[in-house]
Amino acid sequence: MRKAKNELLQFLAGLAMLVAGLFIFSQKVMVSSGLFGYGWRIGGFHVNNGLIMVPFIIGIVWMFATEGSFPSKVFTAAGVFLIIVAIIMTTDISLMRMTLYEWVLILVLIFGGAGLLARILFATRGEEKRAQRIQEQRLNDTDRKIRAIEDELERMKRDQ
């Protein structure tokens, strides 16, 4: 039972470390976006991000006009995908000024907590598999011993 308590304590400590590290990191990051101020260069053409809405609009009209045909749904989904890609591409993420101590503290909290969580979540399965393999090996050893005894008894019967 003591091992289960230890695992629970490690899990909670890892979760607390991860949450604390992500919280501190989120306080040190500046995110800004200019959705319609940027554009893409495709070949020799400049495509403004406002034009990214056109495939989505065409897909919606097509979907209502054809009562939701599969190609119209695919076209609409592609339009949504393009909008999400445009938003991600125009998002600027920058770190605020911080000391090396703060940066190392953030990294240790995030990755140390994630490591503790991963060890608890994934190592128990490995231990269960290892215990199962050992049990199967013991059964195989027992079967071999039984067969060897039976073979020896058969030889003894033949020899008499």
Backbone bond lengths (Angstrom), bond angles and torsions (degrees), N, CA, C in turn:
res aa  C-N    CA-C-N  psi(-1)  N-CA   C-N-CA  omega(-1)  CA-C   N-CA-C  phi
1 M - - - 1.435 - - 1.530 111.59 -
2 R 1.302 115.79 -30.46 1.460 119.27 -177.77 1.528 110.91 -62.30
3 K 1.327 117.52 -36.26 1.455 120.69 -178.73 1.525 110.80 -65.28
4 A 1.331 118.36 -37.72 1.454 122.02 179.14 1.526 110.17 -64.04
5 K 1.322 116.94 -41.35 1.464 119.84 177.77 1.519 110.55 -64.47
6 N 1.317 116.68 -40.78 1.456 121.12 178.92 1.524 110.23 -62.59
7 E 1.341 117.68 -41.75 1.456 120.84 179.16 1.519 111.25 -65.84
8 L 1.331 116.87 -39.67 1.457 120.07 178.10 1.524 110.50 -64.42
9 L 1.308 116.77 -41.70 1.460 121.19 178.45 1.524 110.85 -63.68
10 Q 1.326 117.38 -42.81 1.470 120.73 177.36 1.520 111.33 -64.19
11 F 1.325 117.00 -40.78 1.462 120.89 178.45 1.525 110.72 -61.45
12 L 1.323 117.13 -47.27 1.464 120.83 -179.47 1.525 111.54 -66.17
13 A 1.333 117.04 -38.46 1.462 120.42 177.78 1.524 110.45 -65.57
14 G 1.326 117.76 -42.70 1.460 121.40 177.69 1.517 111.89 -63.58
15 L 1.326 116.42 -41.45 1.464 120.59 178.09 1.523 110.84 -64.29
16 A 1.328 117.31 -43.41 1.463 121.11 178.89 1.527 110.75 -63.62
17 M 1.330 117.34 -42.74 1.463 120.65 178.37 1.525 111.12 -61.83
18 L 1.328 116.79 -45.89 1.456 121.35 -178.94 1.523 111.19 -62.77
19 V 1.320 117.51 -45.87 1.465 120.92 179.89 1.531 110.48 -64.31
20 A 1.327 117.51 -43.57 1.473 120.53 179.82 1.528 110.85 -63.76
21 G 1.321 117.04 -43.61 1.460 120.27 179.03 1.517 112.51 -63.60
22 L 1.344 116.86 -43.48 1.466 119.58 178.54 1.520 111.62 -66.87
23 F 1.337 117.21 -34.66 1.465 119.76 177.30 1.526 110.73 -64.86
24 I 1.320 116.88 -48.43 1.467 119.83 179.74 1.525 110.12 -62.42
25 F 1.336 117.03 -41.61 1.462 120.73 178.25 1.522 111.45 -61.41
26 S 1.332 116.75 -41.21 1.467 119.10 -179.80 1.523 112.03 -66.52
27 Q 1.322 117.18 -24.01 1.461 120.19 177.13 1.524 112.33 -78.57
28 K 1.321 117.06 -16.93 1.458 121.80 -176.54 1.530 113.50 -104.93
29 V 1.330 118.46 7.33 1.457 121.87 -177.30 1.524 109.35 -114.08
30 M 1.319 115.90 135.10 1.469 121.88 174.67 1.526 107.55 -107.77
31 V 1.330 116.09 128.56 1.462 121.66 179.81 1.517 107.65 -120.73
32 S 1.330 115.91 129.12 1.463 120.25 176.20 1.515 108.40 -138.46
33 S 1.327 115.09 155.19 1.445 119.62 -177.71 1.517 108.95 -145.77
34 G 1.311 115.39 144.57 1.454 121.77 174.79 1.510 107.83 -131.64
35 L 1.337 117.16 81.38 1.451 121.86 -169.97 1.508 113.01 -57.59
36 F 1.333 118.35 -46.37 1.452 119.10 -173.84 1.519 113.08 -100.32
37 G 1.305 117.17 1.60 1.448 119.37 179.71 1.517 113.57 -87.30
38 Y 1.283 117.55 -14.54 1.445 121.87 -176.50 1.523 110.29 -109.63
39 G 1.274 115.55 177.77 1.456 120.08 177.43 1.505 110.34 -158.13
40 W 1.304 115.39 -179.81 1.448 121.92 179.08 1.508 109.26 -116.00
41 R 1.311 115.16 150.79 1.472 121.01 171.77 1.514 107.19 -104.37
42 I 1.312 116.46 114.24 1.455 121.84 177.33 1.517 106.55 -120.10
43 G 1.332 115.22 108.93 1.462 119.08 -174.10 1.519 108.58 65.83
44 G 1.315 116.99 -126.33 1.462 120.35 177.60 1.513 112.29 -101.25
45 F 1.327 117.22 8.28 1.461 121.19 -175.95 1.518 111.11 -103.98
46 H 1.332 114.83 145.73 1.456 121.34 175.17 1.525 107.34 -101.38
47 V 1.345 116.30 117.82 1.457 121.42 -179.78 1.521 108.15 -105.84
48 N 1.335 115.96 116.41 1.450 121.16 178.36 1.528 108.88 -72.37
49 N 1.338 117.04 151.53 1.453 119.83 -178.30 1.515 112.72 -65.93
50 G 1.315 118.31 -21.33 1.460 120.35 175.68 1.514 111.78 -64.58
51 L 1.318 117.01 -30.23 1.463 120.72 179.18 1.525 112.28 -72.47
52 I 1.322 116.64 -14.43 1.461 120.73 178.47 1.531 110.11 -66.56
53 M 1.342 117.08 -23.00 1.465 121.25 179.86 1.527 112.22 -72.85
54 V 1.330 118.11 -21.12 1.464 121.65 -174.47 1.537 112.10 -60.53
55 P 1.342 121.24 -48.36 1.472 118.96 178.34 1.527 112.79 -60.08
56 F 1.319 116.84 -36.04 1.459 120.20 178.38 1.531 110.61 -64.55
57 I 1.317 116.80 -45.32 1.467 121.49 179.42 1.528 110.42 -63.01
58 I 1.327 116.97 -44.44 1.470 120.55 178.39 1.529 110.03 -61.58
59 G 1.314 117.40 -41.35 1.458 121.29 179.29 1.519 112.18 -63.07
60 I 1.345 117.09 -40.95 1.463 120.75 179.01 1.538 109.87 -64.50
61 V 1.330 117.27 -47.36 1.469 121.05 179.43 1.521 109.75 -60.46
62 W 1.323 117.13 -45.63 1.463 122.30 -179.46 1.533 110.76 -61.59
63 M 1.345 116.14 -40.86 1.447 120.11 -178.61 1.537 111.15 -64.85
64 F 1.340 117.43 -41.48 1.456 119.73 178.68 1.530 111.89 -72.47
65 A 1.328 116.72 -32.69 1.468 120.08 -178.44 1.522 111.84 -72.81
66 T 1.325 118.40 -33.03 1.471 120.95 -176.88 1.520 112.45 -107.17
67 E 1.312 117.06 18.30 1.468 123.37 178.53 1.518 113.09 55.93
68 G 1.311 116.93 41.75 1.465 121.92 172.91 1.508 115.05 76.34
69 S 1.325 117.71 44.82 1.458 119.65 176.96 1.525 110.27 -67.38
70 F 1.328 116.07 157.34 1.462 120.67 -177.15 1.535 112.64 -60.99
71 P 1.349 119.57 -45.83 1.471 117.94 179.00 1.531 113.21 -61.27
72 S 1.332 117.52 -33.53 1.471 118.94 178.77 1.523 110.93 -68.46
73 K 1.330 116.30 -36.25 1.471 119.41 177.54 1.527 110.65 -66.88
74 V 1.324 116.78 -40.10 1.465 120.68 178.11 1.526 109.91 -63.65
75 F 1.342 116.96 -43.15 1.464 121.22 179.68 1.527 110.99 -63.85
76 T 1.334 117.12 -41.21 1.464 121.22 177.69 1.532 110.51 -65.31
77 A 1.324 117.44 -42.39 1.468 121.13 178.14 1.529 110.59 -62.89
78 A 1.336 117.08 -38.31 1.465 120.35 176.65 1.523 110.29 -64.60
79 G 1.328 117.46 -38.20 1.466 120.62 176.70 1.515 111.93 -63.06
80 V 1.343 116.87 -42.85 1.466 120.94 177.16 1.527 110.01 -63.10
81 F 1.326 116.48 -42.22 1.462 121.02 178.19 1.528 110.97 -59.90
82 L 1.339 117.29 -43.46 1.465 120.66 178.13 1.525 111.75 -62.62
83 I 1.320 117.26 -38.71 1.469 120.62 178.41 1.522 110.34 -63.70
84 I 1.341 116.98 -44.60 1.467 120.92 179.52 1.523 110.49 -63.69
85 V 1.330 117.29 -42.18 1.467 121.03 178.54 1.525 110.29 -63.16
86 A 1.335 117.54 -40.99 1.470 121.00 179.40 1.519 110.85 -63.42
87 I 1.324 116.95 -40.30 1.470 119.92 179.17 1.522 110.39 -65.67
88 I 1.317 116.28 -43.94 1.469 119.71 -179.19 1.523 110.74 -65.48
89 M 1.345 116.51 -40.16 1.470 119.46 -177.76 1.520 112.65 -68.73
90 T 1.319 117.46 -25.79 1.461 119.44 -178.07 1.519 112.56 -98.85
91 T 1.313 117.92 7.36 1.459 121.25 178.44 1.521 109.00 -88.27
92 D 1.309 115.41 128.70 1.465 121.59 177.09 1.521 108.47 -104.28
93 I 1.307 115.95 125.09 1.458 121.79 179.36 1.524 107.42 -118.78
94 S 1.338 115.84 124.71 1.458 119.17 179.67 1.525 109.51 -137.27
95 L 1.317 114.74 147.56 1.455 120.56 178.22 1.520 109.86 -87.84
96 M 1.311 115.71 141.18 1.461 120.40 174.44 1.528 108.30 -75.51
97 R 1.300 115.25 164.94 1.452 120.47 178.75 1.521 109.54 -66.99
98 M 1.354 116.61 130.82 1.460 121.24 178.29 1.523 109.39 -149.05
99 T 1.308 114.60 162.00 1.453 119.79 -179.91 1.530 109.82 -81.14
100 L 1.318 115.98 164.22 1.459 120.96 177.66 1.518 110.47 -62.63
101 Y 1.331 116.59 -36.89 1.463 120.97 178.94 1.531 110.42 -59.73
102 E 1.331 117.04 -45.75 1.462 120.49 179.14 1.527 111.26 -62.57
103 W 1.338 116.15 -42.46 1.467 120.71 -178.67 1.525 110.71 -64.03
104 V 1.322 117.46 -44.89 1.467 121.09 179.26 1.531 109.76 -65.73
105 L 1.327 117.47 -40.62 1.458 121.11 178.24 1.532 110.81 -60.08
106 I 1.328 117.13 -44.75 1.463 121.50 178.47 1.528 110.56 -61.11
107 L 1.331 117.10 -46.83 1.464 120.69 -178.37 1.526 111.83 -64.44
108 V 1.334 117.27 -41.83 1.461 120.88 -179.97 1.529 110.20 -64.99
109 L 1.333 116.49 -42.48 1.463 118.97 179.95 1.528 111.66 -64.80
110 I 1.324 116.93 -46.67 1.466 119.86 -177.02 1.522 111.13 -67.11
111 F 1.329 116.84 -55.19 1.460 119.31 -173.64 1.521 112.93 -77.92
112 G 1.327 117.72 -30.60 1.463 120.20 174.10 1.517 111.25 -66.34
113 G 1.340 116.30 -44.24 1.462 120.22 177.38 1.517 111.67 -64.04
114 A 1.331 116.60 -42.56 1.469 119.90 178.12 1.533 110.42 -63.81
115 G 1.323 117.52 -37.31 1.463 120.87 178.36 1.522 112.08 -65.71
116 L 1.339 116.82 -42.30 1.466 119.68 177.03 1.522 111.04 -62.65
117 L 1.327 116.40 -44.34 1.465 119.95 178.91 1.527 110.89 -62.21
118 A 1.314 116.61 -43.98 1.466 119.90 -179.29 1.522 110.85 -63.75
119 R 1.335 116.95 -40.34 1.466 119.77 -179.49 1.522 111.14 -63.11
120 I 1.327 116.31 -41.95 1.464 119.51 -179.20 1.523 110.78 -72.31
121 L 1.326 117.38 -42.81 1.462 120.20 -175.06 1.517 112.89 -72.46
122 F 1.345 117.37 -35.10 1.458 119.50 -173.44 1.519 113.87 -105.01
123 A 1.315 118.72 -22.99 1.466 120.61 -176.77 1.519 111.44 -74.29
124 T 1.310 118.86 -30.92 1.464 119.98 -178.06 1.516 110.81 -65.03
125 R 1.327 117.04 -35.55 1.459 119.82 177.72 1.531 110.03 -64.60
126 G 1.318 116.23 -40.88 1.454 119.76 178.86 1.522 111.81 -64.34
127 E 1.337 116.72 -38.90 1.459 120.41 178.36 1.523 110.63 -66.61
128 E 1.333 117.28 -38.93 1.463 120.36 177.84 1.524 110.68 -63.98
129 K 1.336 116.80 -43.03 1.461 120.50 178.68 1.521 110.54 -64.29
130 R 1.333 116.82 -40.96 1.457 120.84 179.48 1.528 110.31 -63.44
131 A 1.336 117.50 -42.54 1.460 121.11 178.59 1.524 110.77 -64.91
132 Q 1.321 116.76 -37.87 1.462 120.21 178.15 1.532 110.77 -66.05
133 R 1.340 117.21 -41.08 1.466 120.59 177.78 1.523 111.05 -62.95
134 I 1.334 117.06 -41.34 1.462 120.85 178.91 1.523 109.98 -63.73
135 Q 1.349 116.35 -41.56 1.467 120.07 178.76 1.524 110.84 -63.26
136 E 1.339 117.22 -43.53 1.461 120.50 177.55 1.524 111.19 -63.05
137 Q 1.327 116.38 -38.58 1.459 120.40 179.48 1.533 110.08 -65.28
138 R 1.334 116.59 -40.53 1.464 119.87 177.70 1.524 110.69 -63.65
139 L 1.345 115.89 -41.43 1.460 118.93 178.11 1.524 110.80 -63.62
140 N 1.320 116.57 -41.17 1.463 120.13 177.86 1.520 111.12 -63.41
141 D 1.342 116.96 -41.71 1.463 120.49 177.31 1.529 110.48 -62.31
142 T 1.324 116.66 -42.27 1.461 120.88 178.91 1.521 110.42 -63.41
143 D 1.333 116.71 -44.32 1.472 120.63 177.66 1.528 110.92 -59.59
144 R 1.329 116.88 -42.63 1.467 119.73 179.48 1.524 111.10 -63.10
145 K 1.321 116.69 -41.63 1.469 120.50 179.71 1.531 110.55 -64.50
146 I 1.342 115.69 -41.88 1.469 119.27 179.08 1.521 110.31 -63.54
147 R 1.321 117.21 -44.29 1.469 121.00 178.37 1.525 111.31 -62.11
148 A 1.336 116.11 -40.65 1.463 119.36 179.48 1.528 110.50 -63.77
149 I 1.337 116.89 -40.61 1.466 120.69 178.66 1.522 110.08 -65.71
150 E 1.346 116.58 -43.18 1.468 120.17 179.22 1.532 110.72 -63.22
151 D 1.327 116.46 -42.04 1.468 119.75 177.77 1.528 110.95 -62.16
152 E 1.310 115.95 -41.69 1.467 120.35 179.55 1.530 110.51 -64.36
153 L 1.337 117.10 -41.04 1.463 120.44 177.16 1.525 111.15 -63.40
154 E 1.328 117.59 -40.04 1.467 121.72 177.90 1.533 110.54 -62.44
155 R 1.329 117.48 -42.62 1.472 121.47 178.44 1.518 110.89 -63.47
156 M 1.344 115.00 -40.68 1.460 118.83 -179.70 1.533 110.34 -65.66
157 K 1.321 117.83 -37.99 1.468 120.86 177.90 1.527 110.71 -65.19
158 R 1.329 116.54 -40.72 1.463 120.30 -179.63 1.536 111.74 -66.87
159 D 1.311 115.44 -37.92 1.461 119.99 -177.37 1.538 111.65 -69.21
160 Q 1.287 120.32 -23.90 1.473 120.90 -176.49 1.460 110.58 -82.63
